[in-house]
Amino acid sequence: QVQLVESGGGLVQAGGSLRLSCAASGSISSINIMGWYRQAPGEQRELVATIDSSGATNYADSAKGRFTINRANAKNTVYLQMKSLKPEDTAVYYCHSQTHYIGTYYNYWGQGTQVTVSS
């Protein structure tokens, strides 16, 4: 089991910056990938960025060049630095982790943190 706790959301003006944090606890040694997803009202949850255990990153096109995902403290904290924020970035941002154990993948989600970008 992995528990994820996000922080850092809030209200920011367009063009501003925010940094989201996600602290993992529990079976963190089995985490092979962590990432951020977001869900706007009436929309499906979508990928924002991921980072795997080797440090390789992946970004949605909408995040490239503006957002940076990185990891600290081995596997237990992941950050999403967001710059040049736009109103369309407004959403609930969810931290995600995936573990792999005896051939089975398990997915875990945080409770979400609201990001609101005003125009």
URQUI-V615750 format. One record per pair of residues at least 12 apart in sequence whose ideal C-beta (glycine too) atoms are under 10 Angstrom apart, sorted by the first residue. I is the first residue (numbers start at 1). J is the second residue. D is the distance in Angstrom with one decimal. If there is no record, write none. Layout:
BEGIN
i;j;d
I;J;D
I;J;D
END
This chain:
BEGIN
i;j;d
1;25;9.2
1;26;4.8
1;27;6.0
1;30;9.8
1;99;8.8
1;106;8.4
1;108;7.6
2;24;5.7
2;25;7.3
2;26;4.5
2;27;5.6
2;28;6.6
2;30;7.8
2;31;6.4
2;34;9.3
2;75;9.7
2;76;9.6
2;96;10.0
2;97;5.2
2;98;9.0
2;99;6.2
2;106;7.8
2;107;9.3
2;108;4.4
2;109;9.7
2;110;9.9
3;23;8.6
3;24;7.0
3;25;4.9
3;26;5.1
3;27;9.4
3;28;9.5
3;97;9.5
3;108;7.5
3;110;8.4
3;111;10.0
4;22;5.6
4;23;7.3
4;24;5.5
4;25;8.1
4;26;9.0
4;31;9.9
4;34;8.4
4;78;9.1
4;94;8.5
4;95;4.6
4;96;7.6
4;97;6.1
4;108;5.8
4;109;6.7
4;110;3.7
4;111;8.0
4;112;10.0
5;21;8.6
5;22;7.0
5;23;5.0
5;24;8.2
5;25;7.7
5;77;10.0
5;95;7.9
5;110;6.2
5;111;7.5
5;113;9.5
6;20;6.2
6;21;6.8
6;22;5.1
6;23;8.2
6;36;8.7
6;78;9.7
6;80;9.3
6;92;9.6
6;93;6.9
6;94;7.3
6;95;4.9
6;109;9.7
6;110;4.5
6;111;6.8
6;112;6.6
6;113;4.3
6;114;10.0
7;19;9.5
7;20;7.3
7;21;5.0
7;22;8.0
7;23;7.8
7;95;9.7
7;110;9.5
7;113;6.5
8;20;4.2
8;21;5.0
8;22;8.8
8;79;8.2
8;80;8.1
8;81;9.8
8;82;9.3
8;93;8.7
8;113;6.4
8;115;8.6
9;21;9.8
9;91;9.6
9;92;8.1
9;93;6.3
9;112;8.3
9;113;3.4
9;114;4.9
9;115;4.8
9;116;8.1
10;113;8.4
10;114;7.6
10;115;7.1
10;116;7.3
10;117;10.0
11;90;9.5
11;114;8.5
11;115;8.4
11;116;4.7
11;117;8.0
11;118;6.6
12;82;8.7
12;85;5.7
12;89;9.1
12;90;9.7
12;115;7.6
12;116;7.4
12;117;5.7
12;118;7.4
13;85;8.1
13;87;9.7
13;117;7.3
13;118;5.4
13;119;8.0
14;84;8.6
14;85;6.3
14;86;5.9
14;87;5.9
14;88;9.7
14;89;8.9
14;117;5.7
14;118;6.6
14;119;5.2
15;83;8.7
15;84;6.1
15;85;6.7
15;86;8.3
15;117;8.9
15;119;9.8
16;82;8.8
16;83;8.2
16;84;8.3
16;85;5.4
16;117;7.4
16;118;9.1
17;66;9.4
17;81;7.3
17;82;6.2
17;83;4.7
17;84;7.7
17;85;6.7
18;67;9.9
18;80;8.4
18;81;8.1
18;82;5.0
18;83;8.7
18;85;6.7
18;89;9.1
18;93;9.3
18;113;9.6
18;115;6.3
18;116;9.9
18;117;8.7
19;68;9.3
19;79;5.9
19;80;7.0
19;81;5.0
19;82;7.1
19;83;9.5
20;36;6.7
20;38;10.0
20;48;9.4
20;67;9.5
20;69;9.5
20;78;8.8
20;79;6.7
20;80;4.3
20;81;8.2
20;82;7.1
20;93;5.8
20;94;9.9
20;95;7.8
20;110;9.9
20;113;6.2
20;115;7.5
21;72;9.2
21;77;6.5
21;78;7.7
21;79;5.5
21;80;8.1
21;95;8.7
21;113;9.0
22;34;7.0
22;35;9.1
22;36;7.5
22;69;9.9
22;71;9.6
22;76;9.3
22;77;6.8
22;78;4.9
22;79;7.5
22;80;7.9
22;93;9.2
22;94;9.0
22;95;3.5
22;96;8.6
22;97;8.2
22;110;6.1
22;113;8.9
23;72;9.9
23;73;8.8
23;76;6.4
23;77;5.2
23;78;8.5
23;95;8.7
23;110;9.1
24;71;9.9
24;73;9.3
24;74;9.9
24;75;6.7
24;76;4.8
24;77;7.0
24;78;7.5
24;95;8.0
24;97;5.9
24;108;8.2
24;110;9.0
25;76;6.9
26;76;9.4
26;97;9.5
26;99;9.2
26;108;8.4
27;97;9.7
27;99;6.3
27;101;8.2
27;106;9.0
27;108;9.5
28;73;9.3
28;74;7.5
28;75;4.9
28;76;4.9
28;77;9.7
28;97;8.4
28;99;8.8
29;74;8.6
29;75;7.1
29;76;9.6
29;99;9.0
30;53;9.9
30;75;9.0
30;97;9.4
30;98;9.4
30;99;4.1
30;100;6.6
30;101;5.7
30;106;8.4
31;52;9.4
31;53;7.1
31;71;9.9
31;74;9.5
31;75;4.9
31;76;8.3
31;78;9.5
31;97;5.1
31;98;7.1
31;99;5.4
31;100;8.7
31;106;9.8
31;108;8.7
32;52;6.3
32;53;5.1
32;54;9.4
32;75;9.0
32;97;8.6
32;98;5.9
32;99;6.6
32;100;5.1
32;101;9.9
32;105;8.3
33;50;5.7
33;51;7.1
33;52;4.6
33;53;7.0
33;54;9.8
33;56;9.2
33;58;9.1
33;75;9.9
33;78;9.9
33;96;8.2
33;97;7.0
33;98;4.8
33;99;8.9
33;100;8.9
33;105;9.4
33;107;9.7
34;49;9.6
34;50;6.9
34;51;5.9
34;52;8.1
34;53;8.9
34;69;8.3
34;71;6.9
34;75;7.3
34;76;9.4
34;77;9.2
34;78;4.6
34;95;7.1
34;96;6.8
34;97;4.7
34;98;7.8
34;108;9.4
35;47;6.9
35;48;7.2
35;49;5.9
35;50;3.3
35;51;6.6
35;52;8.9
35;57;9.1
35;58;7.8
35;59;9.8
35;69;7.1
35;78;7.6
35;80;8.8
35;94;9.2
35;95;7.6
35;96;5.0
35;97;7.8
35;98;8.4
36;48;4.3
36;49;5.4
36;50;7.7
36;51;9.4
36;59;9.9
36;60;9.6
36;63;8.6
36;67;8.2
36;69;6.7
36;78;7.8
36;79;9.3
36;80;4.7
36;82;9.4
36;93;5.7
36;94;7.0
36;95;6.2
36;96;7.1
36;110;9.4
36;113;9.8
37;49;9.0
37;50;9.0
37;60;9.3
37;91;9.0
37;92;9.3
37;93;7.3
37;94;4.9
37;95;8.2
37;96;5.6
37;109;8.2
37;110;9.8
37;112;9.3
38;60;9.0
38;62;9.4
38;63;9.4
38;80;9.7
38;89;7.8
38;90;8.9
38;91;3.8
38;92;6.6
38;93;4.8
38;94;6.9
38;112;8.9
38;113;9.9
38;115;7.6
39;91;5.6
39;92;5.3
39;93;8.3
39;94;7.0
39;112;7.8
40;88;7.9
40;89;8.9
40;90;6.4
40;91;4.2
40;92;7.9
40;115;9.9
41;90;8.6
41;91;8.1
41;92;8.8
43;91;7.7
45;91;8.9
45;92;8.8
45;94;6.9
45;96;9.3
45;109;9.3
45;112;9.8
46;60;6.7
46;62;8.4
46;63;10.0
46;91;8.4
47;59;8.5
47;60;5.2
47;62;9.6
47;63;8.6
47;96;8.8
48;60;5.6
48;62;7.8
48;63;5.3
48;67;6.6
48;69;8.0
48;80;6.9
48;82;8.8
48;89;9.1
48;91;8.8
48;93;7.1
48;94;9.1
48;96;9.6
49;63;5.5
49;64;9.1
49;67;5.8
49;68;7.9
49;69;4.0
49;70;9.7
49;78;9.3
49;80;6.3
49;81;9.9
49;82;9.7
50;69;7.0
50;78;9.3
50;96;7.8
50;97;9.9
50;98;9.0
51;68;10.0
51;69;5.0
51;70;7.0
51;71;5.5
51;75;9.8
51;78;6.4
51;79;9.5
51;80;9.7
52;71;9.5
52;98;9.2
53;71;9.1
53;74;9.5
53;75;6.9
53;100;9.7
55;70;8.5
55;71;7.1
57;69;5.5
57;70;8.1
57;71;9.4
62;86;8.8
62;88;7.8
62;89;7.9
63;80;8.6
63;82;8.1
63;89;8.8
65;83;8.9
65;84;8.2
66;81;9.2
66;82;6.7
66;83;5.3
66;84;4.8
66;85;7.6
66;86;8.3
66;89;8.4
67;80;6.0
67;81;6.7
67;82;5.0
67;83;7.3
67;84;9.1
67;85;9.2
67;89;8.8
68;80;7.4
68;81;4.5
68;82;8.2
68;83;8.0
69;81;7.8
69;82;10.0
75;97;8.6
76;97;9.9
78;95;6.9
78;96;9.5
78;97;8.3
80;93;7.2
80;95;8.5
80;113;10.0
80;115;9.6
82;115;7.5
82;117;9.2
85;115;7.8
85;116;9.6
85;117;4.6
85;118;9.6
86;117;6.1
86;119;8.5
87;116;8.8
87;117;5.0
87;118;7.0
87;119;4.7
88;117;7.8
88;119;9.8
89;115;6.4
89;116;9.0
89;117;5.1
90;114;8.5
90;115;6.3
90;116;5.1
90;117;5.1
90;118;8.5
90;119;9.8
91;112;9.1
91;113;9.9
91;114;8.0
91;115;6.1
91;116;8.8
91;117;9.3
92;111;9.3
92;112;4.3
92;113;7.0
92;114;5.5
92;115;7.6
92;116;9.8
93;110;8.8
93;112;6.6
93;113;5.4
93;114;7.7
93;115;5.4
94;109;5.5
94;110;5.7
94;111;8.0
94;112;4.8
94;113;8.0
95;108;8.6
95;109;7.1
95;110;3.9
95;111;8.8
95;112;8.3
95;113;8.3
96;108;7.0
96;109;5.7
96;110;7.6
97;109;8.3
97;110;8.7
END
